[in-house]
Amino acid sequence: CGNASCVPICPIAAKYDATVHVRKAQALGVQVIDQAVVHFVEVNSDGLVAGVRFKRPDGREQRAEANLYVLAAHAIETPKILLMSRTDALPNGVANSSDQVGRNLMDHPIQLSWALAKEPLYPYRSPLENAGIEDFRDGDFRREHSAFRMAIGEDGWSFPGTTPTVLAPQLIQEGFRGTALIEQMNSHVARQFRFANLVEQLPDPENRIVPAFDQPDALGIPRPHLSYRLGDFVERGMAEARRVSEQIFTAMGATYIEHGPEHQGAGHVMGTYRMGDDPKTSVVNAEQRSHDHPNLFLLGSGVFPTVGTANPTVTLAALALRAAETMKQELRVIKQQLQS
């Protein structure tokens, strides 16, 4: 797919997204209930999940029951649902005896740095990112500042906000018209170059998501309230990313260099229901099974206890496949028990 517009969704479906497996599931007989927002997880006196409640757009509330339950609403909504499901028996919410649900929210904060190369590089001819510089993903320097990976963009200056459609009126205001405008546009866009430096972030229990019970949405469900800061370790990593980017641009003979003054979000939302062996300090085990409720699985990158510099998708998919195998085996046992 030779265009540079695969974010957030590829326009011709050349890139994987969740609809691929939705179709496979439906072909196997799975019922997909759309426009249904889960807002409460019920737990019985035995510590097992007994049902989930969900709301429809018209306000109707319904309930679903199963043998096994999976929450896969990612690292913001999953902990919010668990924390909303508080009762007298579970005053801290579901799956939260460790008090780790909603904590340790992480992303890959992005330091954007961009330049105008001396020679044409011709962006916009391929998918968004084809290559990167991985030399700074690990090393002794991590005692002082966070690691980072330098993603080389193929989208010119679109990420910093100067798309060709933004550049054109700027050049018109400068007086370019007709053939001169086309030539200036071609010359400028062909030399645009940027790094998106994705910076490792430490888990911080004060970086968290909680339900905003005093700020309900149209369905009466609390919106998420986020507390989030980068921390000095990350700030120093971003400063180093700017330094390295500047060094590379200078070596290229760039005629214009700029660094974003604030961090950008990568959308790699991680943490908030961390994985671990100790139920006192983690929410799920290696199977992605809740320590507190044996028939509840929590999937997604919320299980990451820490992050590196690489995108989380392949790892979370691998963990989901592991959990799926566990659930398949367990469902076989349940089926045999029902048949005997």
QUIGI-V970503 format. One line per field, one symbol per residue. phi: phi as a letter, one per 30 degrees, with the letter a starting at -180 (. if undefined). psi: psi as a letter, one per 40 degrees, with the letter a starting at -180 (. if undefined). burial: + if it has 24 or more other C-alpha atoms within 12 Angstrom, else -. Layout:
phi: ???
psi: ???
burial: ???
//
This chain:
phi: .dccbcbdbddcidcdbddedddddddcjdcccdhbcdbaccbdddicdclbcbccedjdcbbbbadbbbcbcidcdeddddddddbddbdcjdibddicdicidbbceccdbbacddcdchdicaeebcaaccdcdaldeddcbddaccdddcchcdddjcdedddeddddddjdbhddddddedddddcdabccddcdbddbdddbbbdcdcbdddciceddcccabdjdededddddddddedddddddiecabbbddbdccdicdbiiadcadcddbbcbcddicdddbdcccccjdddddbbccdeddddddddddddddddddddddddddddd
psi: hfiffehehheefeihiddddddddddeehhhhifhhhehhhhaeeeiheiiiiiideeihiiiiidiihhfeaedddddddddfiiddgdeaiffdefeheifhiaghhhhhiihidihegafeiidhdiiheefeiideeddiiiiighhiefbfddeegiddddddddddeehibdddddddddddeeiiihhhhhhhihheehihihgdegiadeehhihhhhhididdddddddddddddddddddefiehhihhdiiiheeghiaegiiidhedeidiaeefhhddhdehhhiieeehdiibeiieddddddddddddddddddddddddddd.
burial: ---++-------------------------------+++++++----++++++++--------+--++++++++++++++++++++---+-++++++++++++++++++++++++++---++++--+++---+--++-------++++++++++++++++-+-+--++--+-------------+--++++++++++++++++++++++++---------++++++-+++--++++++++++-+++-++----+--++++--++-+-+++++++++--+-+++++++++++++++++++++++++++++++++--+--++--+---+-------------
//
